Every structure is written in C-alpha cells, then in structure tokens.
Amino acid sequence: MGVGKDTQTPQQRAAQCEAGEDKPLARWSSISGTLLGQSGAGLRDRGSARVKLVSPVSVAAQSNFVFIADAGQQVIFRFDRGTQTIREFARIAGLNSRAQLYVDRALSVYLADPVASRVVQFDLDGRVVQTYQNATELPQPIAVVVDDSRAEILAGDGLSARVLVFNRGGGIARAIGAQVSGGVRFQSVAAMAIKEDQLYVVDRLMHQVHALSPAGVARYEFGAEELKQPGAIAADEHNRVYVVDNADNTIKVFRGGRFEAVVGASGDPAGLGFRQISGLWVSDGLLYVADSAGASVEILQVVAPCP
C-alpha cells in the first residue's frame, strides 16, 4: 500500500488552529505488503509475487524511494512510491532489531549493523560502496547519520556510548562523547537524527535527548521529565523533534526542546496507535513509523504548526 493523497486542506487546518487544535500529525497511509517490481542491478526478482513485511525495524526515505529493514526476513527492501512496487535491495545476515538505516541527499543508503560491527554504504541499486568499521573504536554501531555539508558519516556506538565521525574515505576524524575533560558525555547512545546544523543523540539511560552541533558542541538537553524509555528519533523542517517512548509505544513531540504533544497514546481519537515502534524518519512532509510488531510502516502527514 502506498502513500495517499493530502488528507487536510488549508481551510481545515485554519479551522483547527482557530479552535486551538495544534496537532502535529495526521493519518495518511501505510506499507505492509505490496507487489514486487522488476529486478535491477543488484536486486532480486520474484516475478509477480507479493511481499509482506514481517518485522520492519528501521525506515529511511528520500525522493520516491522508501528503504525498509525487515529483521524478520533479514532483508532491506526498496519501496517505490511512484510505481507502488517493492524490491529486495540487500540481504543482511544477522539483521536484528537494533539495526538502523539512513539515506543521504545523493541517495546513498547506510546501514548501522551492530552484529557485524560496521556501517555499510550502498548505492541506489544495493551495491556496497564503502564499509566503515573499526573493531576497537566502533564495536557496536546502532545508529548512523550523514552530515552532507561536512561530508562526514556519524556512527553512534551502543557499547562505548559515543559517536564516531568518519570522513568519506573511511578515516576517523574525531569522536563525540569520548571520556575527555570538558566535552559532552553520554551515558548511552540509542538513536540519532540530524537536521541542518543540529545533531540529536538519544541517551536512553539518562532518559533524554542531547542537542549538539554536528561538530559535537553541546547546546541543550530535553525530555528528561517526559521520556521513560526513549528510542528512535526524527526531526522535521518545523523545528519539531519526534522521539519514540518505548515504555508506552508513543511518539512524544518536542519543539525547540519544549514538550508539545504525545501521539499514539491509548484512546487517541485519531486512531494513531502502534504496537512496537522501532524506527522513525521524516521526509517530504511525511513521518514514517516502522512498527515491528505491527508488521507495517505507518505513514503520517506532518502538519505545519499553527501561526
């Protein structure tokens, strides 16, 4: 199932704002099973069979392409929003619930693979372009983001609780969160997001999110009072940050570090309920939610804030 049409007109949004209803998200569509497309270089073709997601743990999207890591099938799928078809993008042995995807502006796809202690970069056809790894410095990468402006790859490590920064050649430029005097220190690294000149690092043990510059300069923290088990994170163009709280499988919404809303709580009148959220991604005005227990990727419309 693909992306639907806009469900809210400007007039409807204006009426909501006048009524004091500043809801950040609205129902849109979902991906759970769809037709396999024709095979391309590096992609497998199973004819006209249909693929059903089993346990989608991470999602990333850019342009018409949506990439879904399915731990149940140990496959990364590529869904085409234009043709509404899905392809097997890459098979990853040992792909588990802690793996995370990222796609950059040039449509390179990155996988943080904690089982193999590496970050893998693929091209659009699923061919491996580069592998970023260091057994000592990066034993368990569980998150990856790309700073396009600096041409750097940032890998969050779940074991050492720091972010290792690679250049495009695979060399280590620096570490963020290393145990050094005066620098930012994380108790844990569970997930990351980057938006323009802002890096967000989820610290599950501290129940909060660190907001830093991509260079690693600490700016502020938020969520300590609202988050119990923070997990996946994403940021939109409206300065909103969406953080999964795995304690109750909700999405908690912050803006400029200030708590604004909770989405998906029990009894949500909009029906935005989730079973087990494993991944988030924002692209082109849509929030993608990987619901691993629900065997689907839910797609929500990002609604602009009221003026």
Order of alpha helices (4+ residues) and beta strands (2+ residues): alpha-beta-beta-beta-beta-beta-beta-beta-beta-beta-beta-beta-beta-beta-beta-beta-beta-beta-beta-beta-beta-beta-beta-beta-beta-beta-beta
